[in-house]
Amino acid sequence: MTDHVYKTIELTGSSKKGIEPAVQNAIAKAHETVRNIQWFEVTETRGHVVKGKVAHWQVSLKVGFTLD
């Protein structure tokens, strides 16, 4: 296995459906312009409440990718 150097970026994904779709949305969007994404770490989870119900989820993540 070769040694790698990783760079990390911070993202925030959102979804009306839940935490996992919020993570998926953030990673899918980053994948459009960032190559070699290898891992992620959820750093914060929060939500928006409307009339006593969860209306939206937001998840902040650190995403790591290898440099060419």
All heavy atoms as TSV, in Angstrom:
chain	resi	resn	atom	element	x	y	z
A	1	MET	N	N	0.844	-1.183	0.000
A	1	MET	CA	C	0.000	0.000	0.000
A	1	MET	C	C	0.888	1.244	0.000
A	1	MET	O	O	1.872	1.317	0.716
A	1	MET	CB	C	-0.889	0.001	1.250
A	1	MET	CG	C	-1.810	1.171	1.320
A	1	MET	SD	S	-2.964	0.973	2.697
A	1	MET	CE	C	-3.480	2.640	2.829
A	2	THR	N	N	0.553	2.187	-0.790
A	2	THR	CA	C	1.324	3.426	-0.886
A	2	THR	C	C	0.957	4.378	0.238
A	2	THR	O	O	-0.156	4.360	0.738
A	2	THR	CB	C	0.996	4.144	-2.203
A	2	THR	OG1	O	0.447	3.242	-3.126
A	2	THR	CG2	C	2.205	4.754	-2.801
A	3	ASP	N	N	1.913	5.203	0.621
A	3	ASP	CA	C	1.625	6.251	1.599
A	3	ASP	C	C	0.793	7.341	0.933
A	3	ASP	O	O	1.024	7.675	-0.224
A	3	ASP	CB	C	2.928	6.856	2.127
A	3	ASP	CG	C	3.735	5.852	2.921
A	3	ASP	OD1	O	3.123	4.929	3.498
A	3	ASP	OD2	O	4.965	5.995	2.972
A	4	HIS	N	N	-0.152	7.893	1.654
A	4	HIS	CA	C	-1.024	8.927	1.110
A	4	HIS	C	C	-0.917	10.200	1.928
A	4	HIS	O	O	-0.598	10.163	3.112
A	4	HIS	CB	C	-2.495	8.486	1.142
A	4	HIS	CG	C	-2.805	7.351	0.241
A	4	HIS	ND1	N	-2.840	7.464	-1.130
A	4	HIS	CD2	C	-3.093	6.053	0.511
A	4	HIS	CE1	C	-3.144	6.292	-1.670
A	4	HIS	NE2	N	-3.294	5.414	-0.692
A	5	VAL	N	N	-1.195	11.304	1.281
A	5	VAL	CA	C	-1.378	12.581	1.960
A	5	VAL	C	C	-2.830	12.968	1.730
A	5	VAL	O	O	-3.334	12.909	0.606
A	5	VAL	CB	C	-0.428	13.661	1.391
A	5	VAL	CG1	C	-0.746	15.015	2.001
A	5	VAL	CG2	C	1.019	13.276	1.645
A	6	TYR	N	N	-3.506	13.321	2.821
A	6	TYR	CA	C	-4.919	13.673	2.742
A	6	TYR	C	C	-5.119	15.163	2.965
A	6	TYR	O	O	-4.379	15.794	3.714
A	6	TYR	CB	C	-5.722	12.934	3.817
A	6	TYR	CG	C	-5.774	11.449	3.608
A	6	TYR	CD1	C	-4.835	10.623	4.199
A	6	TYR	CD2	C	-6.766	10.872	2.837
A	6	TYR	CE1	C	-4.874	9.257	4.017
A	6	TYR	CE2	C	-6.820	9.503	2.648
A	6	TYR	CZ	C	-5.877	8.702	3.237
A	6	TYR	OH	O	-5.917	7.350	3.053
A	7	LYS	N	N	-6.111	15.703	2.326
A	7	LYS	CA	C	-6.569	17.062	2.582
A	7	LYS	C	C	-8.002	16.932	3.079
A	7	LYS	O	O	-8.732	16.043	2.662
A	7	LYS	CB	C	-6.524	17.903	1.312
A	7	LYS	CG	C	-7.020	19.332	1.517
A	7	LYS	CD	C	-6.676	20.199	0.343
A	7	LYS	CE	C	-7.171	21.608	0.535
A	7	LYS	NZ	N	-6.496	22.348	1.575
A	8	THR	N	N	-8.401	17.811	3.995
A	8	THR	CA	C	-9.778	17.777	4.486
A	8	THR	C	C	-10.476	19.088	4.148
A	8	THR	O	O	-9.857	20.147	4.084
A	8	THR	CB	C	-9.852	17.549	6.009
A	8	THR	OG1	O	-9.174	18.595	6.675
A	8	THR	CG2	C	-9.263	16.214	6.396
A	9	ILE	N	N	-11.774	18.970	3.918
A	9	ILE	CA	C	-12.636	20.126	3.722
A	9	ILE	C	C	-13.834	19.965	4.648
A	9	ILE	O	O	-14.144	18.854	5.086
A	9	ILE	CB	C	-13.103	20.269	2.258
A	9	ILE	CG1	C	-13.807	18.995	1.758
A	9	ILE	CG2	C	-11.939	20.635	1.352
A	9	ILE	CD1	C	-14.402	19.114	0.369
A	10	GLU	N	N	-14.479	21.063	4.962
A	10	GLU	CA	C	-15.675	21.014	5.786
A	10	GLU	C	C	-16.894	21.312	4.918
A	10	GLU	O	O	-16.869	22.235	4.113
A	10	GLU	CB	C	-15.568	22.022	6.925
A	10	GLU	CG	C	-14.494	21.643	7.925
A	10	GLU	CD	C	-14.449	22.572	9.125
A	10	GLU	OE1	O	-15.527	22.998	9.582
A	10	GLU	OE2	O	-13.341	22.857	9.582
A	11	LEU	N	N	-17.931	20.514	5.095
A	11	LEU	CA	C	-19.164	20.647	4.330
A	11	LEU	C	C	-20.350	20.640	5.276
A	11	LEU	O	O	-20.272	20.088	6.374
A	11	LEU	CB	C	-19.327	19.472	3.356
A	11	LEU	CG	C	-18.204	19.190	2.371
A	11	LEU	CD1	C	-18.479	17.867	1.665
A	11	LEU	CD2	C	-18.093	20.315	1.373
A	12	THR	N	N	-21.455	21.197	4.842
A	12	THR	CA	C	-22.726	21.058	5.553
A	12	THR	C	C	-23.777	20.636	4.539
A	12	THR	O	O	-23.994	21.330	3.544
A	12	THR	CB	C	-23.152	22.371	6.233
A	12	THR	OG1	O	-22.145	22.746	7.172
A	12	THR	CG2	C	-24.465	22.190	6.971
A	13	GLY	N	N	-24.373	19.472	4.790
A	13	GLY	CA	C	-25.443	18.975	3.935
A	13	GLY	C	C	-26.770	19.136	4.642
A	13	GLY	O	O	-26.832	19.177	5.871
A	14	SER	N	N	-27.837	19.219	3.868
A	14	SER	CA	C	-29.159	19.346	4.473
A	14	SER	C	C	-30.155	18.436	3.767
A	14	SER	O	O	-29.960	18.040	2.623
A	14	SER	CB	C	-29.636	20.798	4.424
A	14	SER	OG	O	-29.772	21.227	3.092
A	15	SER	N	N	-31.223	18.110	4.495
A	15	SER	CA	C	-32.276	17.259	3.946
A	15	SER	C	C	-33.522	17.371	4.802
A	15	SER	O	O	-33.436	17.517	6.023
A	15	SER	CB	C	-31.820	15.796	3.921
A	15	SER	OG	O	-32.889	14.952	3.534
A	16	LYS	N	N	-34.662	17.280	4.164
A	16	LYS	CA	C	-35.935	17.211	4.889
A	16	LYS	C	C	-36.186	15.798	5.403
A	16	LYS	O	O	-37.016	15.597	6.276
A	16	LYS	CB	C	-37.082	17.632	3.975
A	16	LYS	CG	C	-37.052	19.091	3.605
A	16	LYS	CD	C	-38.223	19.456	2.715
A	16	LYS	CE	C	-38.171	20.928	2.375
A	16	LYS	NZ	N	-39.306	21.322	1.518
A	17	LYS	N	N	-35.465	14.811	4.866
A	17	LYS	CA	C	-35.728	13.404	5.177
A	17	LYS	C	C	-34.986	12.882	6.399
A	17	LYS	O	O	-35.448	11.966	7.051
A	17	LYS	CB	C	-35.385	12.541	3.969
A	17	LYS	CG	C	-36.265	12.826	2.772
A	17	LYS	CD	C	-35.871	11.978	1.602
A	17	LYS	CE	C	-36.730	12.306	0.396
A	17	LYS	NZ	N	-36.339	11.527	-0.777
A	18	GLY	N	N	-33.775	13.414	6.688
A	18	GLY	CA	C	-33.041	12.908	7.843
A	18	GLY	C	C	-31.556	13.157	7.753
A	18	GLY	O	O	-31.054	13.799	6.836
A	19	ILE	N	N	-30.844	12.609	8.739
A	19	ILE	CA	C	-29.403	12.816	8.857
A	19	ILE	C	C	-28.646	12.133	7.725
A	19	ILE	O	O	-27.776	12.730	7.091
A	19	ILE	CB	C	-28.905	12.308	10.225
A	19	ILE	CG1	C	-29.534	13.139	11.349
A	19	ILE	CG2	C	-27.393	12.342	10.312
A	19	ILE	CD1	C	-29.339	12.551	12.730
A	20	GLU	N	N	-28.939	10.876	7.475
A	20	GLU	CA	C	-28.200	10.148	6.441
A	20	GLU	C	C	-28.361	10.777	5.057
A	20	GLU	O	O	-27.369	10.951	4.339
A	20	GLU	CB	C	-28.594	8.676	6.417
A	20	GLU	CG	C	-27.709	7.862	5.503
A	20	GLU	CD	C	-27.965	6.371	5.595
A	20	GLU	OE1	O	-28.462	5.901	6.627
A	20	GLU	OE2	O	-27.651	5.688	4.616
A	21	PRO	N	N	-29.576	11.151	4.646
A	21	PRO	CA	C	-29.694	11.835	3.356
A	21	PRO	C	C	-28.940	13.166	3.315
A	21	PRO	O	O	-28.417	13.552	2.268
A	21	PRO	CB	C	-31.192	12.061	3.184
A	21	PRO	CG	C	-31.843	11.005	4.017
A	21	PRO	CD	C	-30.914	10.828	5.187
A	22	ALA	N	N	-28.842	13.856	4.447
A	22	ALA	CA	C	-28.082	15.108	4.493
A	22	ALA	C	C	-26.599	14.844	4.229
A	22	ALA	O	O	-25.939	15.591	3.490
A	22	ALA	CB	C	-28.280	15.800	5.837
A	23	VAL	N	N	-26.071	13.768	4.818
A	23	VAL	CA	C	-24.678	13.380	4.578
A	23	VAL	C	C	-24.497	13.001	3.111
A	23	VAL	O	O	-23.550	13.444	2.450
A	23	VAL	CB	C	-24.262	12.204	5.496
A	23	VAL	CG1	C	-22.896	11.647	5.094
A	23	VAL	CG2	C	-24.259	12.632	6.954
A	24	GLN	N	N	-25.406	12.184	2.598
A	24	GLN	CA	C	-25.322	11.751	1.196
A	24	GLN	C	C	-25.348	12.946	0.243
A	24	GLN	O	O	-24.598	12.982	-0.736
A	24	GLN	CB	C	-26.482	10.796	0.859
A	24	GLN	CG	C	-26.453	9.497	1.612
A	24	GLN	CD	C	-25.386	8.540	1.118
A	24	GLN	OE1	O	-24.697	8.781	0.135
A	24	GLN	NE2	N	-25.238	7.433	1.816
A	25	ASN	N	N	-26.208	13.932	0.525
A	25	ASN	CA	C	-26.301	15.119	-0.330
A	25	ASN	C	C	-24.989	15.890	-0.355
A	25	ASN	O	O	-24.535	16.325	-1.410
A	25	ASN	CB	C	-27.435	16.042	0.147
A	25	ASN	CG	C	-28.807	15.456	-0.094
A	25	ASN	OD1	O	-28.970	14.539	-0.885
A	25	ASN	ND2	N	-29.798	15.984	0.598
A	26	ALA	N	N	-24.372	16.059	0.809
A	26	ALA	CA	C	-23.108	16.802	0.885
A	26	ALA	C	C	-21.998	16.082	0.124
A	26	ALA	O	O	-21.262	16.701	-0.652
A	26	ALA	CB	C	-22.709	17.007	2.347
A	27	ILE	N	N	-21.885	14.780	0.328
A	27	ILE	CA	C	-20.820	14.020	-0.333
A	27	ILE	C	C	-21.055	13.949	-1.840
A	27	ILE	O	O	-20.121	14.100	-2.628
A	27	ILE	CB	C	-20.675	12.626	0.296
A	27	ILE	CG1	C	-20.123	12.784	1.720
A	27	ILE	CG2	C	-19.759	11.731	-0.540
A	27	ILE	CD1	C	-20.062	11.516	2.512
A	28	ALA	N	N	-22.286	13.744	-2.261
A	28	ALA	CA	C	-22.588	13.674	-3.690
A	28	ALA	C	C	-22.256	14.987	-4.388
A	28	ALA	O	O	-21.693	14.990	-5.491
A	28	ALA	CB	C	-24.057	13.321	-3.895
A	29	LYS	N	N	-22.580	16.100	-3.753
A	29	LYS	CA	C	-22.278	17.405	-4.356
A	29	LYS	C	C	-20.772	17.637	-4.411
A	29	LYS	O	O	-20.249	18.108	-5.431
A	29	LYS	CB	C	-22.967	18.517	-3.562
A	29	LYS	CG	C	-22.870	19.865	-4.204
A	29	LYS	CD	C	-23.590	19.874	-5.548
A	29	LYS	CE	C	-23.579	21.273	-6.155
A	29	LYS	NZ	N	-24.161	21.282	-7.486
A	30	ALA	N	N	-20.048	17.310	-3.342
A	30	ALA	CA	C	-18.596	17.483	-3.331
A	30	ALA	C	C	-17.935	16.602	-4.392
A	30	ALA	O	O	-16.960	17.017	-5.033
A	30	ALA	CB	C	-18.035	17.156	-1.948
A	31	HIS	N	N	-18.480	15.412	-4.594
A	31	HIS	CA	C	-17.925	14.469	-5.571
A	31	HIS	C	C	-17.936	15.044	-6.990
A	31	HIS	O	O	-17.133	14.639	-7.836
A	31	HIS	CB	C	-18.702	13.150	-5.526
A	31	HIS	CG	C	-18.250	12.146	-6.536
A	31	HIS	ND1	N	-17.050	11.478	-6.425
A	31	HIS	CD2	C	-18.829	11.703	-7.672
A	31	HIS	CE1	C	-16.920	10.670	-7.458
A	31	HIS	NE2	N	-17.989	10.790	-8.234
A	32	GLU	N	N	-18.804	16.009	-7.256
A	32	GLU	CA	C	-18.868	16.624	-8.587
A	32	GLU	C	C	-17.582	17.385	-8.928
A	32	GLU	O	O	-17.244	17.528	-10.103
A	32	GLU	CB	C	-20.063	17.572	-8.683
A	32	GLU	CG	C	-21.404	16.878	-8.640
A	32	GLU	CD	C	-22.570	17.844	-8.646
A	32	GLU	OE1	O	-22.366	19.050	-8.912
A	32	GLU	OE2	O	-23.697	17.387	-8.391
A	33	THR	N	N	-16.879	17.898	-7.912
A	33	THR	CA	C	-15.688	18.712	-8.183
A	33	THR	C	C	-14.441	18.259	-7.423
A	33	THR	O	O	-13.354	18.745	-7.724
A	33	THR	CB	C	-15.948	20.193	-7.830
A	33	THR	OG1	O	-16.344	20.288	-6.467
A	33	THR	CG2	C	-17.029	20.783	-8.719
A	34	VAL	N	N	-14.571	17.362	-6.459
A	34	VAL	CA	C	-13.427	16.909	-5.662
A	34	VAL	C	C	-13.143	15.444	-5.995
A	34	VAL	O	O	-14.026	14.596	-5.887
A	34	VAL	CB	C	-13.707	17.057	-4.141
A	34	VAL	CG1	C	-12.536	16.532	-3.326
A	34	VAL	CG2	C	-14.013	18.509	-3.794
A	35	ARG	N	N	-11.910	15.165	-6.392
A	35	ARG	CA	C	-11.525	13.788	-6.705
A	35	ARG	C	C	-11.017	13.063	-5.465
A	35	ARG	O	O	-10.543	13.680	-4.521
A	35	ARG	CB	C	-10.400	13.787	-7.753
A	35	ARG	CG	C	-10.817	14.294	-9.107
A	35	ARG	CD	C	-9.706	14.097	-10.148
A	35	ARG	NE	N	-8.386	14.526	-9.698
A	35	ARG	CZ	C	-7.907	15.753	-9.805
A	35	ARG	NH1	N	-8.647	16.712	-10.318
A	35	ARG	NH2	N	-6.676	16.031	-9.389
A	36	ASN	N	N	-11.089	11.766	-5.484
A	36	ASN	CA	C	-10.441	10.882	-4.505
A	36	ASN	C	C	-10.978	11.012	-3.075
A	36	ASN	O	O	-10.233	10.854	-2.107
A	36	ASN	CB	C	-8.921	11.101	-4.490
A	36	ASN	CG	C	-8.298	10.920	-5.851
A	36	ASN	OD1	O	-8.689	10.037	-6.604
A	36	ASN	ND2	N	-7.348	11.777	-6.190
A	37	ILE	N	N	-12.267	11.291	-2.915
A	37	ILE	CA	C	-12.840	11.344	-1.573
A	37	ILE	C	C	-12.733	9.951	-0.959
A	37	ILE	O	O	-13.127	8.962	-1.568
A	37	ILE	CB	C	-14.303	11.830	-1.604
A	37	ILE	CG1	C	-14.357	13.285	-2.074
A	37	ILE	CG2	C	-14.954	11.681	-0.224
A	37	ILE	CD1	C	-15.769	13.829	-2.267
A	38	GLN	N	N	-12.197	9.884	0.272
A	38	GLN	CA	C	-11.935	8.604	0.914
A	38	GLN	C	C	-12.712	8.378	2.202
A	38	GLN	O	O	-12.993	7.249	2.561
A	38	GLN	CB	C	-10.431	8.480	1.237
A	38	GLN	CG	C	-9.535	8.573	0.024
A	38	GLN	CD	C	-9.672	7.379	-0.895
A	38	GLN	OE1	O	-9.846	6.254	-0.435
A	38	GLN	NE2	N	-9.615	7.611	-2.183
A	39	TRP	N	N	-13.011	9.437	2.953
A	39	TRP	CA	C	-13.657	9.255	4.256
A	39	TRP	C	C	-14.393	10.523	4.662
A	39	TRP	O	O	-14.202	11.578	4.072
A	39	TRP	CB	C	-12.642	8.863	5.327
A	39	TRP	CG	C	-11.505	9.825	5.501
A	39	TRP	CD1	C	-10.280	9.767	4.883
A	39	TRP	CD2	C	-11.474	10.989	6.321
A	39	TRP	NE1	N	-9.505	10.829	5.284
A	39	TRP	CE2	C	-10.207	11.598	6.163
A	39	TRP	CE3	C	-12.378	11.589	7.178
A	39	TRP	CZ2	C	-9.842	12.755	6.825
A	39	TRP	CZ3	C	-12.007	12.753	7.840
A	39	TRP	CH2	C	-10.759	13.319	7.656
A	40	PHE	N	N	-15.255	10.373	5.671
A	40	PHE	CA	C	-15.920	11.537	6.253
A	40	PHE	C	C	-16.115	11.321	7.743
A	40	PHE	O	O	-16.106	10.192	8.227
A	40	PHE	CB	C	-17.269	11.836	5.567
A	40	PHE	CG	C	-18.357	10.863	5.888
A	40	PHE	CD1	C	-19.235	11.091	6.945
A	40	PHE	CD2	C	-18.516	9.707	5.148
A	40	PHE	CE1	C	-20.236	10.192	7.241
A	40	PHE	CE2	C	-19.521	8.804	5.433
A	40	PHE	CZ	C	-20.385	9.057	6.487
A	41	GLU	N	N	-16.286	12.423	8.443
A	41	GLU	CA	C	-16.540	12.403	9.883
A	41	GLU	C	C	-17.633	13.431	10.165
A	41	GLU	O	O	-17.504	14.602	9.801
A	41	GLU	CB	C	-15.260	12.796	10.628
A	41	GLU	CG	C	-15.435	12.992	12.107
A	41	GLU	CD	C	-14.164	13.541	12.762
A	41	GLU	OE1	O	-13.138	13.679	12.088
A	41	GLU	OE2	O	-14.240	13.844	13.966
A	42	VAL	N	N	-18.719	13.000	10.797
A	42	VAL	CA	C	-19.780	13.924	11.182
A	42	VAL	C	C	-19.308	14.714	12.398
A	42	VAL	O	O	-18.913	14.132	13.403
A	42	VAL	CB	C	-21.100	13.177	11.488
A	42	VAL	CG1	C	-22.160	14.133	12.021
A	42	VAL	CG2	C	-21.604	12.456	10.247
A	43	THR	N	N	-19.314	16.029	12.289
A	43	THR	CA	C	-18.828	16.871	13.382
A	43	THR	C	C	-19.949	17.587	14.119
A	43	THR	O	O	-19.772	17.995	15.268
A	43	THR	CB	C	-17.829	17.924	12.865
A	43	THR	OG1	O	-18.462	18.712	11.852
A	43	THR	CG2	C	-16.592	17.251	12.300
A	44	GLU	N	N	-21.098	17.733	13.469
A	44	GLU	CA	C	-22.210	18.431	14.113
A	44	GLU	C	C	-23.520	18.047	13.427
A	44	GLU	O	O	-23.559	17.867	12.213
A	44	GLU	CB	C	-21.999	19.944	14.000
A	44	GLU	CG	C	-23.009	20.767	14.759
A	44	GLU	CD	C	-22.693	22.263	14.687
A	44	GLU	OE1	O	-21.773	22.664	13.963
A	44	GLU	OE2	O	-23.398	23.014	15.371
A	45	THR	N	N	-24.558	17.912	14.228
A	45	THR	CA	C	-25.893	17.647	13.702
A	45	THR	C	C	-26.854	18.650	14.321
A	45	THR	O	O	-26.821	18.885	15.523
A	45	THR	CB	C	-26.361	16.218	14.071
A	45	THR	OG1	O	-25.399	15.288	13.603
A	45	THR	CG2	C	-27.704	15.898	13.450
A	46	ARG	N	N	-27.680	19.242	13.495
A	46	ARG	CA	C	-28.676	20.179	14.005
A	46	ARG	C	C	-29.894	20.135	13.103
A	46	ARG	O	O	-29.874	19.549	12.025
A	46	ARG	CB	C	-28.105	21.588	14.102
A	46	ARG	CG	C	-27.652	22.162	12.801
A	46	ARG	CD	C	-26.902	23.474	12.998
A	46	ARG	NE	N	-26.230	23.836	11.779
A	46	ARG	CZ	C	-25.035	23.399	11.403
A	46	ARG	NH1	N	-24.375	22.574	12.172
A	46	ARG	NH2	N	-24.508	23.766	10.266
A	47	GLY	N	N	-30.956	20.772	13.555
A	47	GLY	CA	C	-32.180	20.763	12.771
A	47	GLY	C	C	-32.966	22.046	12.926
A	47	GLY	O	O	-32.677	22.877	13.781
A	48	HIS	N	N	-33.957	22.162	12.089
A	48	HIS	CA	C	-34.841	23.319	12.069
A	48	HIS	C	C	-36.249	22.826	12.432
A	48	HIS	O	O	-36.734	21.862	11.864
A	48	HIS	CB	C	-34.818	23.940	10.668
A	48	HIS	CG	C	-35.685	25.131	10.521
A	48	HIS	ND1	N	-36.591	25.256	9.500
A	48	HIS	CD2	C	-35.803	26.257	11.261
A	48	HIS	CE1	C	-37.215	26.414	9.617
A	48	HIS	NE2	N	-36.764	27.036	10.679
A	49	VAL	N	N	-36.883	23.492	13.382
A	49	VAL	CA	C	-38.204	23.080	13.867
A	49	VAL	C	C	-39.257	24.092	13.398
A	49	VAL	O	O	-39.063	25.300	13.523
A	49	VAL	CB	C	-38.214	22.984	15.411
A	49	VAL	CG1	C	-39.594	22.633	15.924
A	49	VAL	CG2	C	-37.179	21.975	15.884
A	50	VAL	N	N	-40.354	23.568	12.873
A	50	VAL	CA	C	-41.489	24.398	12.459
A	50	VAL	C	C	-42.755	23.790	13.063
A	50	VAL	O	O	-43.028	22.602	12.859
A	50	VAL	CB	C	-41.606	24.462	10.922
A	50	VAL	CG1	C	-42.856	25.211	10.506
A	50	VAL	CG2	C	-40.372	25.095	10.306
A	51	LYS	N	N	-43.470	24.591	13.820
A	51	LYS	CA	C	-44.736	24.162	14.446
A	51	LYS	C	C	-44.569	22.868	15.237
A	51	LYS	O	O	-45.378	21.948	15.156
A	51	LYS	CB	C	-45.838	24.020	13.400
A	51	LYS	CG	C	-46.193	25.330	12.725
A	51	LYS	CD	C	-47.323	25.164	11.748
A	51	LYS	CE	C	-47.609	26.498	11.066
A	51	LYS	NZ	N	-48.665	26.403	10.072
A	52	GLY	N	N	-43.470	22.785	15.978
A	52	GLY	CA	C	-43.251	21.645	16.853
A	52	GLY	C	C	-42.771	20.381	16.175
A	52	GLY	O	O	-42.694	19.325	16.813
A	53	LYS	N	N	-42.408	20.452	14.898
A	53	LYS	CA	C	-41.932	19.266	14.174
A	53	LYS	C	C	-40.612	19.579	13.481
A	53	LYS	O	O	-40.371	20.719	13.072
A	53	LYS	CB	C	-42.955	18.827	13.132
A	53	LYS	CG	C	-44.245	18.325	13.743
A	53	LYS	CD	C	-45.162	17.778	12.680
A	53	LYS	CE	C	-46.445	17.282	13.336
A	53	LYS	NZ	N	-47.342	16.691	12.373
A	54	VAL	N	N	-39.790	18.546	13.336
A	54	VAL	CA	C	-38.526	18.708	12.611
A	54	VAL	C	C	-38.847	18.938	11.138
A	54	VAL	O	O	-39.499	18.116	10.497
A	54	VAL	CB	C	-37.621	17.468	12.770
A	54	VAL	CG1	C	-36.367	17.614	11.929
A	54	VAL	CG2	C	-37.271	17.244	14.233
A	55	ALA	N	N	-38.396	20.086	10.631
A	55	ALA	CA	C	-38.662	20.437	9.232
A	55	ALA	C	C	-37.451	20.174	8.334
A	55	ALA	O	O	-37.611	19.929	7.143
A	55	ALA	CB	C	-39.065	21.902	9.133
A	56	HIS	N	N	-36.252	20.242	8.900
A	56	HIS	CA	C	-35.038	20.119	8.109
A	56	HIS	C	C	-33.891	19.643	8.995
A	56	HIS	O	O	-33.809	20.054	10.148
A	56	HIS	CB	C	-34.667	21.505	7.549
A	56	HIS	CG	C	-34.342	21.488	6.099
A	56	HIS	ND1	N	-35.290	21.651	5.126
A	56	HIS	CD2	C	-33.167	21.320	5.462
A	56	HIS	CE1	C	-34.719	21.601	3.939
A	56	HIS	NE2	N	-33.424	21.399	4.126
A	57	TRP	N	N	-33.029	18.822	8.460
A	57	TRP	CA	C	-31.810	18.379	9.138
A	57	TRP	C	C	-30.612	19.025	8.472
A	57	TRP	O	O	-30.581	19.180	7.248
A	57	TRP	CB	C	-31.646	16.864	9.033
A	57	TRP	CG	C	-32.665	16.107	9.808
A	57	TRP	CD1	C	-33.870	15.649	9.354
A	57	TRP	CD2	C	-32.575	15.727	11.170
A	57	TRP	NE1	N	-34.526	15.001	10.356
A	57	TRP	CE2	C	-33.754	15.039	11.492
A	57	TRP	CE3	C	-31.618	15.900	12.153
A	57	TRP	CZ2	C	-33.998	14.515	12.745
A	57	TRP	CZ3	C	-31.858	15.383	13.403
A	57	TRP	CH2	C	-33.037	14.697	13.688
A	58	GLN	N	N	-29.610	19.398	9.267
A	58	GLN	CA	C	-28.323	19.871	8.755
A	58	GLN	C	C	-27.226	19.070	9.449
A	58	GLN	O	O	-27.260	18.893	10.665
A	58	GLN	CB	C	-28.106	21.353	9.046
A	58	GLN	CG	C	-28.962	22.267	8.221
A	58	GLN	CD	C	-28.601	23.723	8.470
A	58	GLN	OE1	O	-28.181	24.093	9.549
A	58	GLN	NE2	N	-28.774	24.535	7.449
A	59	VAL	N	N	-26.261	18.612	8.663
A	59	VAL	CA	C	-25.159	17.825	9.195
A	59	VAL	C	C	-23.854	18.423	8.675
A	59	VAL	O	O	-23.673	18.571	7.469
A	59	VAL	CB	C	-25.276	16.348	8.761
A	59	VAL	CG1	C	-24.123	15.538	9.291
A	59	VAL	CG2	C	-26.591	15.761	9.223
A	60	SER	N	N	-22.966	18.784	9.585
A	60	SER	CA	C	-21.638	19.277	9.198
A	60	SER	C	C	-20.664	18.110	9.224
A	60	SER	O	O	-20.729	17.261	10.114
A	60	SER	CB	C	-21.164	20.369	10.152
A	60	SER	OG	O	-21.997	21.501	10.027
A	61	LEU	N	N	-19.782	18.072	8.230
A	61	LEU	CA	C	-18.830	16.977	8.132
A	61	LEU	C	C	-17.453	17.467	7.752
A	61	LEU	O	O	-17.319	18.501	7.104
A	61	LEU	CB	C	-19.212	15.959	7.042
A	61	LEU	CG	C	-20.484	15.965	6.308
A	61	LEU	CD1	C	-20.289	15.368	4.931
A	61	LEU	CD2	C	-21.387	15.040	7.070
A	62	LYS	N	N	-16.464	16.687	8.139
A	62	LYS	CA	C	-15.124	16.822	7.587
A	62	LYS	C	C	-15.007	15.700	6.567
A	62	LYS	O	O	-15.363	14.559	6.843
A	62	LYS	CB	C	-14.061	16.645	8.657
A	62	LYS	CG	C	-13.948	17.811	9.601
A	62	LYS	CD	C	-12.808	17.597	10.567
A	62	LYS	CE	C	-12.726	18.755	11.544
A	62	LYS	NZ	N	-11.641	18.558	12.508
A	63	VAL	N	N	-14.527	16.040	5.394
A	63	VAL	CA	C	-14.376	15.070	4.312
A	63	VAL	C	C	-12.901	15.029	3.918
A	63	VAL	O	O	-12.281	16.080	3.717
A	63	VAL	CB	C	-15.249	15.470	3.101
A	63	VAL	CG1	C	-15.003	14.536	1.924
A	63	VAL	CG2	C	-16.716	15.464	3.479
A	64	GLY	N	N	-12.336	13.826	3.859
A	64	GLY	CA	C	-10.924	13.666	3.507
A	64	GLY	C	C	-10.772	13.081	2.130
A	64	GLY	O	O	-11.519	12.191	1.726
A	65	PHE	N	N	-9.794	13.609	1.394
A	65	PHE	CA	C	-9.497	13.057	0.078
A	65	PHE	C	C	-7.992	13.032	-0.125
A	65	PHE	O	O	-7.254	13.814	0.483
A	65	PHE	CB	C	-10.199	13.856	-1.036
A	65	PHE	CG	C	-9.867	15.315	-1.080
A	65	PHE	CD1	C	-8.896	15.805	-1.908
A	65	PHE	CD2	C	-10.566	16.212	-0.268
A	65	PHE	CE1	C	-8.602	17.159	-1.955
A	65	PHE	CE2	C	-10.283	17.564	-0.307
A	65	PHE	CZ	C	-9.295	18.037	-1.156
A	66	THR	N	N	-7.542	12.100	-0.965
A	66	THR	CA	C	-6.117	11.978	-1.223
A	66	THR	C	C	-5.694	12.974	-2.296
A	66	THR	O	O	-6.453	13.280	-3.207
A	66	THR	CB	C	-5.737	10.558	-1.691
A	66	THR	OG1	O	-6.560	10.201	-2.799
A	66	THR	CG2	C	-5.918	9.553	-0.584
A	67	LEU	N	N	-4.487	13.485	-2.126
A	67	LEU	CA	C	-3.922	14.388	-3.137
A	67	LEU	C	C	-3.231	13.573	-4.221
A	67	LEU	O	O	-2.658	12.513	-3.944
A	67	LEU	CB	C	-2.931	15.337	-2.468
A	67	LEU	CG	C	-3.514	16.248	-1.389
A	67	LEU	CD1	C	-2.411	17.056	-0.728
A	67	LEU	CD2	C	-4.567	17.178	-1.976
A	68	ASP	N	N	-3.331	14.058	-5.437
A	68	ASP	CA	C	-2.659	13.365	-6.568
A	68	ASP	C	C	-1.162	13.463	-6.446
A	68	ASP	O	O	-0.617	14.374	-5.900
A	68	ASP	CB	C	-3.085	13.992	-7.901
A	68	ASP	CG	C	-4.538	13.654	-8.220
A	68	ASP	OD1	O	-5.059	12.653	-7.726
A	68	ASP	OD2	O	-5.144	14.439	-8.986
